[in-house]
Amino acid sequence: MGSYLLTETMTRRYELPLTSYDRLFPNQDTMPRGGFGNLIALPLQHAGRRKGNTVFVDQDWIPFADQWAYLASIPRLAPTVVEKLAREASDSGRVVGVPRVDDVDEGAGSPWLRRSRRPSAQLAGDAALPNQLLVTLAGRPFVEKAGVSPALLNEIKRLAAFQNPEFYKKQAMRLSTALTPRVIGCAEDLPKHIALPRGCQAPLEELMSALGVELVVQDERTVGDVLEVEFHGELGTEQSRASKALIAADTGIFVAPPGTGKTVLGIHLVAQRARSTLILVHRTQLLDQWRAQLALFLDLPEKEIGQIGGGKRRVTGKLDVAMIQSLVRKGNVADEVASYGHVVVDECHDVPAVSFERLMSEVRAKFIPPRADRKGDALQSGGRRIASCDPGTVWSTRIGLRSKRVDLRRYFAGARRGAFAAGLD
């Protein structure tokens, strides 16, 4: 019931943070020795009252003269009424108001695309709904707050939120949840905008369409400089199918098991996009692998492929491979990240990490195809799954280089293959 009250309060005051769900007490089964503890902010607390806090106020924020008389005047709810309210909230999915990711069966559905189950009809009847909603696309979609009702802003913020499965795991095992948030929110409340992860653009469009609000989008993404390269290879049938799906979208995710040619497909996308490209990896082995295969499939000298990380920093601004850790220092992201028109994220299931997410929020590239090899991961900030490959599908890729054809099944034999995820949001 407490969570439901918070959820309803947020429809009137969207500024209330999602961490408020972690401030409900008592959150234990028994009373600890010494009372509730010093985290409880009870009404009419003596020290707080002396400072004018923890008191009941009227609509003009003036404290009532007799606090106890006012409290006595509030009618109590019958247990049957409370049970009815709690049951209705549970049935409508409004207890917390954000989806709960079932991490037991990671492959079921697409939980990262789900939003609050609150019927849009409740918002559609709001007379304060704007005719238009202004959104600027840059590193992320930035929703302008001017003229937008608190209820709608709250619903927009909740597009980028989900219940933390780790919280419920610990709760079920009766472990401490003190440092584990109940709800994970990926939206950022800025003074004049709400910033959402790239992957929330499609759900935002669906929500506005259901409410009859026109979405006005201003595209400030970077297309980058022209990259003149040619792919010297031949894609298999499944690779060609995946390539067409990825090229048709600006952002998305390509999921396939190891050994299916995701790196090769990524290089093919680099040639097809023909825009300045930054490839992001998180291990030195992947950095060396990408540089070697870019040189092989694009017929380029390795010195023309930039490297950031692994003890080197040589930036070409045209085609570079970088360690994510080398681009984020003490929370600050390197300036050159915003100049590329095409960014490929390898092993993109690691993007939800704090430093990686910080980096991706500064990427302004128009084209972002990431790659992942853990099928079904919920990438809240990663975007939509555009293409995937069944683990049973096997293909071979052959390259034509200097009039020579090589069977890559033998070339890649025994090599560890990271999955390619196209980061399309």
Buried (B, 14 or more C-beta within 10 A) or exposed (E): EEBBEBBEEBBEEBEBBBEBBBBEEEBEEEEEEEEEEEEEEEEEBEEBBEEEEBBBEEEEEEBBEEBEEBEEEEEEEEEEEEEEBBEEBEEBBBBBBBBBBBBEEBEEEEBBBBBBEBEBEEBEEEEEBBEEBBBBBBBBBBBBBEEBBBBBBBBBBBBBBBBBBBBBBBBEEEEEBEEBBBBBBBBBBEEEBBBBBBBBBBBBBBBBEEBEBEBEBEEEBBBBBEBEBEBBBBBBEBBBEBBEBBBEBBBBBBBBBBBBBBBBBBBBBBBBBBBBBBBBBBBEEBBBBBBEBBBBBBBBEEEEBBBBBBEEEEBEEBBBBBBBBBBBEEEEBBEBBBBBBBBBBBBBBBBBEEBBBBBBBBBBBBBBBBBBBBBBBBBBBBBBBBBBBEEEBBBBBBBEEEEEEBEBBEBBEEEEBBBBBBBBB
